[in-house]
Amino acid sequence: MSSISTPSNRVQHANKLIRVIASRGRRHFFCSTTGRVAQLELDTRNRVWLVDECTGQQVYTHAKGRWGGVTHGELLRRLVEHMRNYVIRGTLIPRTIIAPVCRDENGNDLWDGDEACVLVQAAAFDLPIIARDKDSGPCYEGVCLQESLQPRRRR
């Protein structure tokens, strides 16, 4: 756990990470139709909201179950949850979460290949939101982060 600054400062770090991801490869978190980039917002009760880049809707990131108004799949939802935890608690995001090699149902790389993955990682790993752990090595060695793709179990 990290005590880097305050939640309001940490939400700025999270939004920098979103902008990094939105500017490379498949440009997740960017909508070409609206020209918007998603962003996280912190309310007065220290609750984190995702403003979806396509719908413009605020999505409550602490909700269990389906997030209405969000256009992202499970992999990006898990990343948003990690960013939310960083904003609220200061928990750094493991390097293995950033641009893992994963394929969709058609066999397409979700991050648009090794080159895009390396670019996203290189920019993201310099941000204070990402763990500096040497054991959190690169994620582009053909191993998909299975935990991030597993559907949530109902409690």
C-alpha positions, 0 to 999 in steps of 0.5 A: 500500500502506498500513501502517495498524496491524497485521493484528489491527487491520486485521481489525477494519476489515474487519469494520466494512466487512462490518457496513456492507454487512450493514446496508444494501440487500440486506444482503449478509453478513447471514443473516436465518435465523440472525441472524448477520453474516459476519466475518473472523478472523485465526489465529495464522499470520496467515491470514484466515478468513471465518465464513459468516453462513448456515453458520457455517463457517470458510472459508479465504480463501487457497484457490484454486478453490471455497470450500466452506461459503460462500454468496456468489457471485463478486462478494462473494468478490472483495470478501472477497479484497480485504479479506483482502489489506488485513488481511495486507498493508495494501493499501487497497480501491479505491472502485470495488469497493464496491457497483458497479452489477451485475445478476444473470442475471434483471436484478436489481441486486445491491446493491438500487438506487442509493439502497442503493449510495449508502448503502453507499458513504457509510458504507464510504468513511469507513473506513480500509480504503477507498482515498482516491484521488480517481480511484476515483470513485463506482461507481453510474454504470451501469458494472459492475466487469467484473473482479470478475465474471469467473470465475477462470482456472485456472493 
